[in-house]
Amino acid sequence: MRLRKMHAGVMVQSILPWEEEHLASLAAQGSAWVPLSSIGAQGQVLGEINSRTYAIRLRPGVEIVDRQVVVLSPPEVPRR
């Protein structure tokens, strides 16, 4: 998936068919927000995408570059 930086925030610029299908299946299961990570060795979670609306929420302090490529991440497990 590729994100686009806009004046009002961040939005999805392009999405692969398998990502769209995966988000639709998660939405059907009731999962609203899915983590998004950077690609590469660090693979840091940058924020999350709403599986129904494709709205993007970045984590505090996270900046992206215009047209940045990100990947869907598995859900984070809360630490005890």
NORURPE-V274389 format. One record per residue. N is the residue number from 1. RES is the residue in three letters. PHI is phi as a letter, one per 20 degrees, with the letter a starting at -180 (none if undefined). OMEGA is omega in radians with two decimals (* if undefined). NEAR is the number of other C-alpha atoms within 10 Angstrom. Layout:
N RES PHI OMEGA NEAR
N RES PHI OMEGA NEAR
This chain:
1 MET none 3.13 17
2 ARG c 3.14 15
3 LEU d 3.12 19
4 ARG d 3.12 16
5 LYS e -3.12 16
6 MET c 3.10 9
7 HIS f -3.09 5
8 ALA e -3.13 6
9 GLY q -3.08 11
10 VAL c 3.09 19
11 MET c 3.11 17
12 VAL f 3.07 17
13 GLN e 3.12 14
14 SER b -3.10 12
15 ILE b 3.13 12
16 LEU f -3.12 10
17 PRO g -3.12 10
18 TRP f 3.10 9
19 GLU f 3.12 14
20 GLU f 3.11 15
21 GLU f -3.14 12
22 HIS f 3.11 14
23 LEU f 3.11 23
24 ALA f 3.14 15
25 SER f 3.09 14
26 LEU f 3.10 17
27 ALA f 3.13 17
28 ALA f 3.12 12
29 GLN e 3.11 9
30 GLY n 3.10 11
31 SER f -3.08 15
32 ALA e -3.05 16
33 TRP d -3.09 21
34 VAL d -3.13 20
35 PRO f 3.05 19
36 LEU d -3.14 24
37 SER c 3.01 18
38 SER f 3.10 18
39 ILE e 3.12 14
40 GLY o -3.04 8
41 ALA f -3.09 6
42 GLN f 3.11 8
43 GLY l -3.10 13
44 GLN f 3.04 13
45 VAL f -3.09 19
46 LEU e -3.07 20
47 GLY r -3.12 19
48 GLU b 3.14 21
49 ILE c 3.08 20
50 ASN f -3.05 17
51 SER f 3.14 23
52 ARG e -3.02 17
53 THR d -3.06 11
54 TYR m 3.03 16
55 ALA f -3.11 14
56 ILE d 2.99 20
57 ARG c 3.08 18
58 LEU e 3.05 17
59 ARG f 3.12 11
60 PRO g 3.10 8
61 GLY n -3.12 6
62 VAL e 3.05 10
63 GLU d 3.05 11
64 ILE d 3.03 15
65 VAL e 3.13 10
66 ASP f 3.14 13
67 ARG m 3.14 16
68 GLN f 3.09 15
69 VAL e 3.10 19
70 VAL c 3.11 20
71 VAL c 3.03 16
72 LEU f -3.11 18
73 SER d 3.02 17
74 PRO f 3.13 10
75 PRO g 3.11 12
76 GLU f 3.11 9
77 VAL e 3.13 6
78 PRO f 3.10 5
79 ARG e 3.13 4
80 ARG e * 3
